[in-house]
Amino acid sequence: MSGRIDDPVEASFGAWPKSGGLGKTLGEAALSVTGIGFPPVALAKIIYDHFQNVNRYNRIEYLLEAVRLGLKQLETQVGANGEKVKEMRAKMETPQFQEAVITACEEAAREINTQRIERLAAVLANSVTPSRWSPANEDVATLIRDLAQLGNRDIQVLGKLGLAFGGLMQNDPKFPSRLFTDNNESLDRIVRQESDPDEFYSTCGRLMGFGLAVDVEWPRNYTPAHERCIRPTRRGLALLEYLKP
């Protein structure tokens, strides 16, 4: 094994079988839906294109190529720091990272949006150098699985929550509630710029369901009128760090 940190990813490219007509049976089966009222040719093509094995493998290869490029960038950043490279390689050889790779491949095979596949690759590659927000035993596989269910708007709103409160969270790692409620004006300004505040809060609710944000309780004796106070979690900030270009 060479000293390159992306050796495990490089090795994976030789593992995928060539298509050679894979997916033909599934594609032909899709044609059988023509009698139920859907536009037959268009529907069959969509199903065939998405589910035939050759395209699924192509999406996985797209993911792995993006991971490889991400690791090359990390390799450039660490330079000649042998200890750092050793740590990164060791993490890539752990069962947890291998599970994350399999999960990312499964999600990529189902995905039709290349931008979302690139996000999966960014988390997978950047997780070998955990961010300041990453827990000691980070479950990257679950983070990838959750990310696969997030849309562009979810990521955008999470970024706005990070913009509103991320700096504060760096300064006080205990995260007392007053740290956020006393500084909620930064979030209020963001909400006022939204064309549909209800939709913004609805998206925040989705993020909370994935453990990426939390609704902060206001103090009982807080009397001025106020909007809701929603901040990102450490997990949410870790995801944002991984997705940075």
C-alpha positions as CSV (number, residue, x, y, z in Angstrom):
1,M,0.0,0.0,0.0
2,S,1.4,3.4,-0.9
3,G,1.4,6.5,1.2
4,R,-1.6,8.1,-0.6
5,I,-4.5,8.7,1.7
6,D,-7.0,7.8,-1.0
7,D,-5.8,4.3,-1.6
8,P,-9.0,2.7,-0.3
9,V,-11.0,4.8,-2.7
10,E,-8.6,4.1,-5.6
11,A,-8.9,0.4,-4.9
12,S,-12.7,0.5,-5.0
13,F,-12.8,1.5,-8.7
14,G,-11.6,-2.0,-9.8
15,A,-14.3,-3.7,-7.8
16,W,-17.3,-2.6,-9.9
17,P,-18.5,-5.1,-12.6
18,K,-18.9,-3.9,-16.2
19,S,-22.5,-3.5,-17.2
20,G,-22.7,-5.6,-20.3
21,G,-26.5,-5.2,-20.6
22,L,-27.3,-5.1,-16.9
23,G,-30.7,-3.7,-16.2
24,K,-32.3,-5.1,-19.3
25,T,-34.8,-7.3,-17.4
26,L,-35.9,-4.4,-15.1
27,G,-36.1,-2.1,-18.0
28,E,-38.4,-4.5,-19.9
29,A,-40.5,-5.0,-16.8
30,A,-41.0,-1.3,-16.7
31,L,-42.7,-1.5,-20.1
32,S,-45.5,-3.5,-18.6
33,V,-47.0,-0.5,-16.8
34,T,-48.0,1.0,-20.2
35,G,-51.6,-0.2,-19.7
36,I,-52.4,1.7,-16.5
37,G,-52.8,5.2,-17.9
38,F,-49.3,6.7,-17.6
39,P,-47.5,8.2,-20.6
40,P,-45.9,4.8,-21.5
41,V,-42.8,5.8,-23.4
42,A,-41.7,8.6,-21.1
43,L,-42.5,6.6,-17.9
44,A,-40.7,3.5,-19.1
45,K,-37.6,5.6,-20.0
46,I,-37.5,7.3,-16.6
47,I,-37.8,3.9,-14.8
48,Y,-35.3,2.2,-17.1
49,D,-32.8,5.0,-16.9
50,H,-32.9,5.3,-13.2
51,F,-33.0,1.6,-12.2
52,Q,-30.8,-0.1,-14.8
53,N,-27.7,-1.3,-13.0
54,V,-25.3,0.4,-15.4
55,N,-26.7,3.8,-14.4
56,R,-26.7,2.9,-10.7
57,Y,-23.0,2.0,-11.0
58,N,-22.3,5.2,-12.9
59,R,-23.8,7.2,-10.0
60,I,-21.7,5.3,-7.5
61,E,-18.6,5.9,-9.6
62,Y,-19.5,9.6,-9.7
63,L,-19.6,9.6,-5.9
64,L,-16.3,7.8,-5.6
65,E,-14.6,10.1,-8.1
66,A,-15.9,13.1,-6.0
67,V,-14.6,11.5,-2.8
68,R,-11.2,10.9,-4.5
69,L,-11.0,14.5,-5.5
70,G,-11.9,15.6,-2.0
71,L,-9.2,13.4,-0.5
72,K,-6.7,14.7,-2.9
73,Q,-7.5,18.2,-1.7
74,L,-7.1,17.2,1.9
75,E,-3.8,15.6,1.0
76,T,-2.6,18.9,-0.5
77,Q,-3.7,20.7,2.7
78,V,-1.9,18.4,5.1
79,G,1.2,18.4,2.9
80,A,4.2,16.6,4.4
81,N,2.5,16.2,7.8
82,G,3.1,12.4,8.1
83,E,1.3,12.1,11.4
84,K,-1.8,13.7,10.0
85,V,-1.8,11.5,6.9
86,K,-1.4,8.5,9.1
87,E,-4.4,9.5,11.2
88,M,-6.5,10.0,8.1
89,R,-5.5,6.6,6.7
90,A,-6.2,4.9,10.0
91,K,-9.7,6.4,10.1
92,M,-10.4,5.3,6.6
93,E,-9.6,1.7,7.6
94,T,-12.1,1.7,10.5
95,P,-15.4,-0.3,10.3
96,Q,-17.3,3.0,10.9
97,F,-15.8,4.6,7.8
98,Q,-16.4,1.5,5.7
99,E,-20.0,1.6,6.8
100,A,-20.2,5.2,5.8
101,V,-18.8,4.4,2.4
102,I,-21.4,1.6,1.8
103,T,-24.2,4.0,3.0
104,A,-23.0,6.7,0.7
105,C,-22.9,4.3,-2.2
106,E,-26.4,3.1,-1.5
107,E,-27.8,6.6,-1.3
108,A,-25.9,7.6,-4.5
109,A,-27.3,4.7,-6.4
110,R,-30.8,6.0,-5.7
111,E,-30.0,9.6,-6.3
112,I,-30.7,11.4,-9.6
113,N,-29.3,14.8,-8.6
114,T,-25.5,15.1,-9.0
115,Q,-25.3,18.0,-6.6
116,R,-26.8,15.9,-3.9
117,I,-24.3,13.1,-4.7
118,E,-21.5,15.7,-4.4
119,R,-22.7,16.6,-0.9
120,L,-22.6,12.9,0.1
121,A,-19.0,12.8,-1.2
122,A,-18.0,16.0,0.6
123,V,-19.2,14.6,4.0
124,L,-17.5,11.2,3.4
125,A,-14.2,12.7,2.3
126,N,-14.1,15.5,4.9
127,S,-15.1,13.3,7.8
128,V,-11.6,11.8,7.8
129,T,-10.5,15.1,9.3
130,P,-13.3,15.8,11.9
131,S,-14.4,19.4,12.5
132,R,-14.4,21.1,15.8
133,W,-18.1,20.2,16.1
134,S,-17.7,16.5,15.4
135,P,-18.2,14.0,18.4
136,A,-15.4,11.6,19.3
137,N,-17.3,8.6,17.9
138,E,-19.1,10.3,15.0
139,D,-21.7,8.2,13.2
140,V,-20.9,9.4,9.7
141,A,-23.1,6.7,8.1
142,T,-26.2,8.1,9.8
143,L,-25.2,11.6,9.0
144,I,-25.0,10.7,5.3
145,R,-28.3,8.8,5.4
146,D,-29.9,11.9,6.9
147,L,-28.2,14.2,4.4
148,A,-29.6,12.2,1.6
149,Q,-33.1,13.2,2.7
150,L,-32.4,16.9,2.9
151,G,-33.1,19.3,0.0
152,N,-31.5,22.5,-1.1
153,R,-33.8,24.5,1.1
154,D,-33.0,22.5,4.2
155,I,-29.2,23.1,3.6
156,Q,-29.9,26.8,2.9
157,V,-31.9,27.3,6.1
158,L,-29.3,25.4,8.2
159,G,-26.7,27.7,6.8
160,K,-28.7,30.7,7.9
161,L,-29.0,29.3,11.4
162,G,-25.3,28.8,11.4
163,L,-24.8,32.4,10.3
164,A,-27.0,33.6,13.1
165,F,-25.5,31.6,16.0
166,G,-22.4,29.7,14.9
167,G,-20.0,32.4,16.1
168,L,-21.7,32.5,19.5
169,M,-21.4,28.8,19.9
170,Q,-17.7,28.9,19.3
171,N,-17.3,31.4,22.2
172,D,-19.4,29.6,24.8
173,P,-19.3,25.7,24.4
174,K,-21.8,25.3,27.3
175,F,-24.6,26.8,25.1
176,P,-26.8,28.4,27.8
177,S,-30.2,29.4,26.6
178,R,-29.7,33.1,27.3
179,L,-26.7,33.0,25.0
180,F,-29.2,32.6,22.1
181,T,-32.4,34.3,23.4
182,D,-30.4,37.5,24.3
183,N,-29.0,37.5,20.8
184,N,-32.0,36.4,18.8
185,E,-32.1,39.6,16.8
186,S,-29.6,38.1,14.4
187,L,-32.1,35.4,13.6
188,D,-35.0,37.8,13.6
189,R,-33.3,39.8,10.9
190,I,-33.0,36.7,8.8
191,V,-36.6,35.8,9.2
192,R,-37.8,39.3,8.3
193,Q,-36.0,38.9,5.0
194,E,-37.9,35.7,4.2
195,S,-40.8,36.0,1.8
196,D,-42.6,33.3,3.8
197,P,-41.6,33.1,7.5
198,D,-43.9,30.2,8.1
199,E,-42.1,28.2,5.4
200,F,-38.8,29.1,7.1
201,Y,-39.9,27.8,10.5
202,S,-41.4,24.7,8.8
203,T,-38.0,24.0,7.3
204,C,-36.4,24.5,10.8
205,G,-38.9,21.9,12.1
206,R,-37.5,19.4,9.5
207,L,-34.0,20.2,10.6
208,M,-34.9,19.6,14.2
209,G,-36.3,16.2,13.2
210,F,-32.9,15.2,12.0
211,G,-31.1,16.5,15.1
212,L,-29.5,19.4,13.2
213,A,-31.3,22.2,15.0
214,V,-33.1,22.8,18.3
215,D,-35.8,25.2,19.5
216,V,-34.4,27.2,22.4
217,E,-36.9,27.9,25.3
218,W,-37.3,31.5,26.2
219,P,-36.8,32.5,29.9
220,R,-40.1,32.6,31.8
221,N,-39.5,36.2,32.8
222,Y,-38.7,37.4,29.3
223,T,-41.4,40.1,28.6
224,P,-40.7,41.8,25.2
225,A,-42.4,40.4,22.2
226,H,-40.2,37.9,20.4
227,E,-40.1,35.4,17.6
228,R,-39.0,31.8,18.0
229,C,-35.3,31.1,18.8
230,I,-33.9,28.2,16.8
231,R,-30.2,27.4,16.8
232,P,-28.1,24.8,15.0
233,T,-26.8,21.8,17.0
234,R,-23.2,20.7,17.1
235,R,-24.2,18.1,14.6
236,G,-25.7,20.7,12.3
237,L,-22.6,22.8,12.4
238,A,-20.4,19.7,11.8
239,L,-22.5,19.0,8.6
240,L,-22.0,22.6,7.5
241,E,-18.3,22.3,8.0
242,Y,-18.1,19.2,5.9
243,L,-20.1,20.8,3.1
244,K,-17.8,23.9,2.9
245,P,-16.1,24.1,-0.5
